[in-house]
Amino acid sequence: MNTVKDYLPHYTVRDYFQWEGDWELIEGIPYAMAPSPLWKHQRVMSILVRQIEGQLENCPEGCFVCQEVDWIINEDTVVRPDVVVVCKRVEEYLKSPPEVIFEIVSKSTAFKDENLKFSLYEREKVKYYAIVYPDLKKMRVFKLEKNKYEKVFDDETGSFTFQIKCSFSIDLEKIWRRI
């Protein structure tokens, strides 16, 4: 017996770049992105980027932070993480795994961020995956260990240091008091 998936169209990166609006494409299935993020989401993203940028400014290894950039994983998967940290030059699009990904969770994105993207980022070997919860004022960080994510941080306060070529820390109190 055929499944529903057998009858769904299978899209590619070529299709993706012709669509209007904001989409992600995961294994050939399009996912409409939520409407423009709410104020709190945007503030958290801005503060995160500022904190990271300030610490990577003099990185001799060429590490950079960027927000909302397309990551073309393969011919049928394109995602747009909220914030990425990479230690390489990027031309037009990201085409290899970033060192760190931050997803800022809202009610409408929680299931996808905590499940689908968690599995995808783990499979693609993203070293750190940080899930930020503005409504809970909390951050969870997972580190890739032996090809599986292990939770290494889960707190509302304090700071966490991401150990990449040029390490950087996120101070949660500086985020929560500014949103």
PyRosetta script that sets phi, psi and omega in degrees:
from pyrosetta import init, pose_from_sequence

init()
pose = pose_from_sequence("MNTVKDYLPHYTVRDYFQWEGDWELIEGIPYAMAPSPLWKHQRVMSILVRQIEGQLENCPEGCFVCQEVDWIINEDTVVRPDVVVVCKRVEEYLKSPPEVIFEIVSKSTAFKDENLKFSLYEREKVKYYAIVYPDLKKMRVFKLEKNKYEKVFDDETGSFTFQIKCSFSIDLEKIWRRI")
pose.set_psi(1, 135.9)
pose.set_omega(1, 179.2)
pose.set_phi(2, -78.0)
pose.set_psi(2, 149.6)
pose.set_omega(2, 176.1)
pose.set_phi(3, -98.9)
pose.set_psi(3, 167.2)
pose.set_omega(3, 178.9)
pose.set_phi(4, -57.8)
pose.set_psi(4, -37.6)
pose.set_omega(4, -178.6)
pose.set_phi(5, -59.6)
pose.set_psi(5, -30.1)
pose.set_omega(5, 179.0)
pose.set_phi(6, -64.1)
pose.set_psi(6, -21.9)
pose.set_omega(6, -176.5)
pose.set_phi(7, -103.6)
pose.set_psi(7, -7.3)
pose.set_omega(7, 179.4)
pose.set_phi(8, -75.9)
pose.set_psi(8, 144.8)
pose.set_omega(8, 174.1)
pose.set_phi(9, -66.1)
pose.set_psi(9, 152.0)
pose.set_omega(9, 178.4)
pose.set_phi(10, -115.1)
pose.set_psi(10, 115.0)
pose.set_omega(10, -175.6)
pose.set_phi(11, -98.2)
pose.set_psi(11, 160.6)
pose.set_omega(11, -179.9)
pose.set_phi(12, -125.3)
pose.set_psi(12, 176.5)
pose.set_omega(12, 177.2)
pose.set_phi(13, -57.5)
pose.set_psi(13, -38.4)
pose.set_omega(13, 178.9)
pose.set_phi(14, -58.6)
pose.set_psi(14, -44.0)
pose.set_omega(14, 176.6)
pose.set_phi(15, -63.6)
pose.set_psi(15, -46.1)
pose.set_omega(15, -176.6)
pose.set_phi(16, -52.3)
pose.set_psi(16, -44.6)
pose.set_omega(16, -176.2)
pose.set_phi(17, -73.4)
pose.set_psi(17, -4.9)
pose.set_omega(17, 176.5)
pose.set_phi(18, -99.3)
pose.set_psi(18, -12.2)
pose.set_omega(18, -177.1)
pose.set_phi(19, -75.3)
pose.set_psi(19, 148.5)
pose.set_omega(19, 171.8)
pose.set_phi(20, -93.6)
pose.set_psi(20, 155.6)
pose.set_omega(20, -179.8)
pose.set_phi(21, 86.3)
pose.set_psi(21, -172.1)
pose.set_omega(21, -177.3)
pose.set_phi(22, -107.4)
pose.set_psi(22, 121.2)
pose.set_omega(22, -176.2)
pose.set_phi(23, -136.1)
pose.set_psi(23, 159.3)
pose.set_omega(23, 163.8)
pose.set_phi(24, -124.6)
pose.set_psi(24, 152.8)
pose.set_omega(24, -178.9)
pose.set_phi(25, -125.2)
pose.set_psi(25, 116.4)
pose.set_omega(25, -177.2)
pose.set_phi(26, -125.2)
pose.set_psi(26, 112.3)
pose.set_omega(26, -178.8)
pose.set_phi(27, 52.4)
pose.set_psi(27, 43.9)
pose.set_omega(27, 175.2)
pose.set_phi(28, 84.1)
pose.set_psi(28, -2.2)
pose.set_omega(28, -178.6)
pose.set_phi(29, -106.9)
pose.set_psi(29, 124.9)
pose.set_omega(29, 180.0)
pose.set_phi(30, -79.6)
pose.set_psi(30, 140.9)
pose.set_omega(30, 175.8)
pose.set_phi(31, -124.5)
pose.set_psi(31, 117.7)
pose.set_omega(31, 176.5)
pose.set_phi(32, -68.9)
pose.set_psi(32, 133.8)
pose.set_omega(32, 177.5)
pose.set_phi(33, -82.0)
pose.set_psi(33, 153.7)
pose.set_omega(33, 179.7)
pose.set_phi(34, -60.6)
pose.set_psi(34, 157.4)
pose.set_omega(34, 174.8)
pose.set_phi(35, -56.6)
pose.set_psi(35, 173.5)
pose.set_omega(35, -178.0)
pose.set_phi(36, -41.7)
pose.set_psi(36, 130.6)
pose.set_omega(36, -177.2)
pose.set_phi(37, -58.9)
pose.set_psi(37, 150.6)
pose.set_omega(37, 179.2)
pose.set_phi(38, -69.0)
pose.set_psi(38, 165.2)
pose.set_omega(38, -177.5)
pose.set_phi(39, -51.5)
pose.set_psi(39, -50.1)
pose.set_omega(39, -176.1)
pose.set_phi(40, -59.3)
pose.set_psi(40, -42.5)
pose.set_omega(40, 178.8)
pose.set_phi(41, -60.5)
pose.set_psi(41, -47.9)
pose.set_omega(41, -179.1)
pose.set_phi(42, -64.6)
pose.set_psi(42, -40.0)
pose.set_omega(42, 178.7)
pose.set_phi(43, -62.8)
pose.set_psi(43, -46.9)
pose.set_omega(43, 180.0)
pose.set_phi(44, -59.7)
pose.set_psi(44, -44.1)
pose.set_omega(44, 179.9)
pose.set_phi(45, -61.4)
pose.set_psi(45, -45.0)
pose.set_omega(45, -179.8)
pose.set_phi(46, -61.7)
pose.set_psi(46, -44.2)
pose.set_omega(46, -178.5)
pose.set_phi(47, -67.0)
pose.set_psi(47, -41.5)
pose.set_omega(47, 176.8)
pose.set_phi(48, -58.1)
pose.set_psi(48, -50.0)
pose.set_omega(48, -177.9)
pose.set_phi(49, -60.9)
pose.set_psi(49, -42.1)
pose.set_omega(49, 179.4)
pose.set_phi(50, -62.9)
pose.set_psi(50, -45.0)
pose.set_omega(50, 179.6)
pose.set_phi(51, -59.9)
pose.set_psi(51, -46.6)
pose.set_omega(51, -176.6)
pose.set_phi(52, -68.5)
pose.set_psi(52, -47.3)
pose.set_omega(52, -178.4)
pose.set_phi(53, -56.6)
pose.set_psi(53, -42.7)
pose.set_omega(53, 179.8)
pose.set_phi(54, -60.5)
pose.set_psi(54, -34.6)
pose.set_omega(54, -178.9)
pose.set_phi(55, -84.0)
pose.set_psi(55, -25.7)
pose.set_omega(55, -178.8)
pose.set_phi(56, -95.1)
pose.set_psi(56, -2.0)
pose.set_omega(56, -174.7)
pose.set_phi(57, -52.3)
pose.set_psi(57, -40.6)
pose.set_omega(57, -177.9)
pose.set_phi(58, -108.6)
pose.set_psi(58, 25.0)
pose.set_omega(58, -178.3)
pose.set_phi(59, -67.3)
pose.set_psi(59, 117.4)
pose.set_omega(59, 179.6)
pose.set_phi(60, -73.8)
pose.set_psi(60, -13.7)
pose.set_omega(60, -177.6)
pose.set_phi(61, -87.9)
pose.set_psi(61, -3.3)
pose.set_omega(61, 179.0)
pose.set_phi(62, 74.9)
pose.set_psi(62, 46.0)
pose.set_omega(62, 176.3)
pose.set_phi(63, -94.9)
pose.set_psi(63, 140.1)
pose.set_omega(63, -175.5)
pose.set_phi(64, -137.1)
pose.set_psi(64, 156.1)
pose.set_omega(64, 174.6)
pose.set_phi(65, -116.6)
pose.set_psi(65, 145.0)
pose.set_omega(65, 177.7)
pose.set_phi(66, -149.3)
pose.set_psi(66, 153.2)
pose.set_omega(66, 177.8)
pose.set_phi(67, -116.3)
pose.set_psi(67, 145.5)
pose.set_omega(67, 174.7)
pose.set_phi(68, 47.8)
pose.set_psi(68, 56.3)
pose.set_omega(68, 176.3)
pose.set_phi(69, -110.2)
pose.set_psi(69, 141.1)
pose.set_omega(69, 178.3)
pose.set_phi(70, -68.8)
pose.set_psi(70, 132.9)
pose.set_omega(70, 172.9)
pose.set_phi(71, -111.7)
pose.set_psi(71, 109.8)
pose.set_omega(71, 178.7)
pose.set_phi(72, -87.3)
pose.set_psi(72, 104.4)
pose.set_omega(72, -176.5)
pose.set_phi(73, -79.8)
pose.set_psi(73, -45.3)
pose.set_omega(73, 176.5)
pose.set_phi(74, -160.1)
pose.set_psi(74, -168.8)
pose.set_omega(74, -173.4)
pose.set_phi(75, -63.4)
pose.set_psi(75, -21.2)
pose.set_omega(75, -179.2)
pose.set_phi(76, -127.3)
pose.set_psi(76, 20.5)
pose.set_omega(76, 179.7)
pose.set_phi(77, -142.4)
pose.set_psi(77, 118.4)
pose.set_omega(77, 175.8)
pose.set_phi(78, -135.2)
pose.set_psi(78, 123.4)
pose.set_omega(78, 177.4)
pose.set_phi(79, -122.2)
pose.set_psi(79, 162.9)
pose.set_omega(79, 179.6)
pose.set_phi(80, -130.7)
pose.set_psi(80, 83.8)
pose.set_omega(80, 178.6)
pose.set_phi(81, -62.2)
pose.set_psi(81, 156.1)
pose.set_omega(81, 179.2)
pose.set_phi(82, -63.9)
pose.set_psi(82, -48.1)
pose.set_omega(82, -178.9)
pose.set_phi(83, -141.7)
pose.set_psi(83, 137.0)
pose.set_omega(83, 175.3)
pose.set_phi(84, -128.6)
pose.set_psi(84, 151.5)
pose.set_omega(84, 171.4)
pose.set_phi(85, -122.8)
pose.set_psi(85, 126.7)
pose.set_omega(85, -179.5)
pose.set_phi(86, -126.3)
pose.set_psi(86, 153.3)
pose.set_omega(86, 176.9)
pose.set_phi(87, -120.6)
pose.set_psi(87, 56.3)
pose.set_omega(87, 178.3)
pose.set_phi(88, -166.4)
pose.set_psi(88, 161.4)
pose.set_omega(88, 175.5)
pose.set_phi(89, -75.7)
pose.set_psi(89, 141.6)
pose.set_omega(89, 177.4)
pose.set_phi(90, -121.8)
pose.set_psi(90, 133.2)
pose.set_omega(90, 178.8)
pose.set_phi(91, -85.8)
pose.set_psi(91, -94.5)
pose.set_omega(91, -177.8)
pose.set_phi(92, -90.6)
pose.set_psi(92, -50.3)
pose.set_omega(92, -176.8)
pose.set_phi(93, -131.6)
pose.set_psi(93, 155.1)
pose.set_omega(93, 173.8)
pose.set_phi(94, -75.1)
pose.set_psi(94, 129.3)
pose.set_omega(94, -177.6)
pose.set_phi(95, -125.9)
pose.set_psi(95, 7.1)
pose.set_omega(95, 174.3)
pose.set_phi(96, -140.6)
pose.set_psi(96, 161.5)
pose.set_omega(96, -174.5)
pose.set_phi(97, -60.7)
pose.set_psi(97, 134.7)
pose.set_omega(97, 171.8)
pose.set_phi(98, -71.3)
pose.set_psi(98, 164.0)
pose.set_omega(98, 176.3)
pose.set_phi(99, -73.8)
pose.set_psi(99, -37.7)
pose.set_omega(99, -176.8)
pose.set_phi(100, -137.5)
pose.set_psi(100, 139.1)
pose.set_omega(100, 172.0)
pose.set_phi(101, -125.9)
pose.set_psi(101, 135.4)
pose.set_omega(101, 171.3)
pose.set_phi(102, -113.6)
pose.set_psi(102, 128.2)
pose.set_omega(102, 169.0)
pose.set_phi(103, -115.4)
pose.set_psi(103, 130.9)
pose.set_omega(103, 179.2)
pose.set_phi(104, -100.1)
pose.set_psi(104, 116.7)
pose.set_omega(104, -168.4)
pose.set_phi(105, -86.3)
pose.set_psi(105, 136.3)
pose.set_omega(105, 169.0)
pose.set_phi(106, -122.9)
pose.set_psi(106, 171.9)
pose.set_omega(106, 179.0)
pose.set_phi(107, -57.6)
pose.set_psi(107, -37.4)
pose.set_omega(107, -176.5)
pose.set_phi(108, -77.5)
pose.set_psi(108, -17.5)
pose.set_omega(108, -177.9)
pose.set_phi(109, -111.1)
pose.set_psi(109, -5.3)
pose.set_omega(109, -172.3)
pose.set_phi(110, -55.5)
pose.set_psi(110, -49.4)
pose.set_omega(110, -176.4)
pose.set_phi(111, -61.8)
pose.set_psi(111, -45.8)
pose.set_omega(111, -179.0)
pose.set_phi(112, -65.7)
pose.set_psi(112, -43.5)
pose.set_omega(112, -178.9)
pose.set_phi(113, -66.3)
pose.set_psi(113, -40.7)
pose.set_omega(113, -175.5)
pose.set_phi(114, -82.7)
pose.set_psi(114, -17.5)
pose.set_omega(114, -175.7)
pose.set_phi(115, -121.4)
pose.set_psi(115, -71.0)
pose.set_omega(115, -175.4)
pose.set_phi(116, -60.7)
pose.set_psi(116, -52.2)
pose.set_omega(116, -179.0)
pose.set_phi(117, -69.5)
pose.set_psi(117, -35.3)
pose.set_omega(117, 175.8)
pose.set_phi(118, -55.6)
pose.set_psi(118, -50.8)
pose.set_omega(118, -179.9)
pose.set_phi(119, -64.8)
pose.set_psi(119, -42.1)
pose.set_omega(119, -179.7)
pose.set_phi(120, -63.1)
pose.set_psi(120, -48.5)
pose.set_omega(120, -178.0)
pose.set_phi(121, -66.1)
pose.set_psi(121, -37.0)
pose.set_omega(121, 176.4)
pose.set_phi(122, -63.7)
pose.set_psi(122, -46.9)
pose.set_omega(122, 179.3)
pose.set_phi(123, -60.8)
pose.set_psi(123, -37.9)
pose.set_omega(123, -177.9)
pose.set_phi(124, -85.0)
pose.set_psi(124, 1.9)
pose.set_omega(124, 173.5)
pose.set_phi(125, 66.7)
pose.set_psi(125, 43.3)
pose.set_omega(125, 171.3)
pose.set_phi(126, -74.4)
pose.set_psi(126, 124.4)
pose.set_omega(126, -172.7)
pose.set_phi(127, -60.1)
pose.set_psi(127, -44.4)
pose.set_omega(127, 179.5)
pose.set_phi(128, -129.2)
pose.set_psi(128, 136.7)
pose.set_omega(128, 172.8)
pose.set_phi(129, -124.9)
pose.set_psi(129, 116.2)
pose.set_omega(129, 179.8)
pose.set_phi(130, -108.8)
pose.set_psi(130, 126.4)
pose.set_omega(130, 177.4)
pose.set_phi(131, -109.4)
pose.set_psi(131, 119.3)
pose.set_omega(131, -174.9)
pose.set_phi(132, -108.1)
pose.set_psi(132, 130.4)
pose.set_omega(132, -177.0)
pose.set_phi(133, -114.8)
pose.set_psi(133, 90.8)
pose.set_omega(133, -178.4)
pose.set_phi(134, -59.1)
pose.set_psi(134, -38.6)
pose.set_omega(134, -178.4)
pose.set_phi(135, -68.0)
pose.set_psi(135, -29.7)
pose.set_omega(135, 178.2)
pose.set_phi(136, -95.6)
pose.set_psi(136, -8.4)
pose.set_omega(136, -174.3)
pose.set_phi(137, 51.1)
pose.set_psi(137, 60.7)
pose.set_omega(137, -174.2)
pose.set_phi(138, -147.5)
pose.set_psi(138, 152.9)
pose.set_omega(138, 174.5)
pose.set_phi(139, -135.7)
pose.set_psi(139, 137.4)
pose.set_omega(139, 173.6)
pose.set_phi(140, -116.1)
pose.set_psi(140, 135.7)
pose.set_omega(140, 179.6)
pose.set_phi(141, -124.3)
pose.set_psi(141, 132.8)
pose.set_omega(141, 177.2)
pose.set_phi(142, -117.3)
pose.set_psi(142, 138.2)
pose.set_omega(142, 179.1)
pose.set_phi(143, -117.8)
pose.set_psi(143, 137.5)
pose.set_omega(143, 178.9)
pose.set_phi(144, -74.5)
pose.set_psi(144, 117.0)
pose.set_omega(144, 177.9)
pose.set_phi(145, -130.0)
pose.set_psi(145, 117.5)
pose.set_omega(145, -179.3)
pose.set_phi(146, 53.8)
pose.set_psi(146, 46.0)
pose.set_omega(146, 176.7)
pose.set_phi(147, 66.4)
pose.set_psi(147, 15.6)
pose.set_omega(147, 176.8)
pose.set_phi(148, -132.6)
pose.set_psi(148, 144.8)
pose.set_omega(148, 176.5)
pose.set_phi(149, -78.4)
pose.set_psi(149, 133.7)
pose.set_omega(149, 172.3)
pose.set_phi(150, -119.5)
pose.set_psi(150, 134.7)
pose.set_omega(150, 178.6)
pose.set_phi(151, -70.6)
pose.set_psi(151, 125.3)
pose.set_omega(151, -178.8)
pose.set_phi(152, -117.2)
pose.set_psi(152, -7.5)
pose.set_omega(152, 179.2)
pose.set_phi(153, -158.1)
pose.set_psi(153, 136.8)
pose.set_omega(153, 178.5)
pose.set_phi(154, -156.9)
pose.set_psi(154, 91.6)
pose.set_omega(154, -172.9)
pose.set_phi(155, -156.3)
pose.set_psi(155, 165.4)
pose.set_omega(155, 177.7)
pose.set_phi(156, -98.5)
pose.set_psi(156, -22.4)
pose.set_omega(156, -175.7)
pose.set_phi(157, -128.2)
pose.set_psi(157, -179.1)
pose.set_omega(157, 177.4)
pose.set_phi(158, 82.2)
pose.set_psi(158, -163.4)
pose.set_omega(158, -179.7)
pose.set_phi(159, -140.7)
pose.set_psi(159, 161.9)
pose.set_omega(159, 177.6)
pose.set_phi(160, -133.6)
pose.set_psi(160, 137.3)
pose.set_omega(160, 178.7)
pose.set_phi(161, -104.0)
pose.set_psi(161, 124.5)
pose.set_omega(161, 177.0)
pose.set_phi(162, -89.8)
pose.set_psi(162, 118.7)
pose.set_omega(162, -177.1)
pose.set_phi(163, -92.4)
pose.set_psi(163, 91.9)
pose.set_omega(163, 174.2)
pose.set_phi(164, -123.5)
pose.set_psi(164, -167.3)
pose.set_omega(164, -177.5)
pose.set_phi(165, -50.9)
pose.set_psi(165, -46.4)
pose.set_omega(165, 172.9)
pose.set_phi(166, -119.3)
pose.set_psi(166, 99.8)
pose.set_omega(166, -175.1)
pose.set_phi(167, -63.2)
pose.set_psi(167, 154.7)
pose.set_omega(167, 176.0)
pose.set_phi(168, -148.5)
pose.set_psi(168, 157.3)
pose.set_omega(168, -179.7)
pose.set_phi(169, -119.6)
pose.set_psi(169, 150.3)
pose.set_omega(169, 172.7)
pose.set_phi(170, -112.1)
pose.set_psi(170, 122.8)
pose.set_omega(170, 177.9)
pose.set_phi(171, -99.3)
pose.set_psi(171, 106.4)
pose.set_omega(171, -175.3)
pose.set_phi(172, -64.6)
pose.set_psi(172, -36.5)
pose.set_omega(172, -179.1)
pose.set_phi(173, -61.6)
pose.set_psi(173, -34.4)
pose.set_omega(173, 177.6)
pose.set_phi(174, -67.6)
pose.set_psi(174, -28.4)
pose.set_omega(174, 177.4)
pose.set_phi(175, -76.4)
pose.set_psi(175, -52.6)
pose.set_omega(175, -172.2)
pose.set_phi(176, -65.0)
pose.set_psi(176, -32.7)
pose.set_omega(176, -179.3)
pose.set_phi(177, -77.2)
pose.set_psi(177, -10.2)
pose.set_omega(177, -178.9)
pose.set_phi(178, -103.5)
pose.set_psi(178, -2.1)
pose.set_omega(178, -179.8)
pose.set_phi(179, -103.2)
pose.dump_pdb("model.pdb")
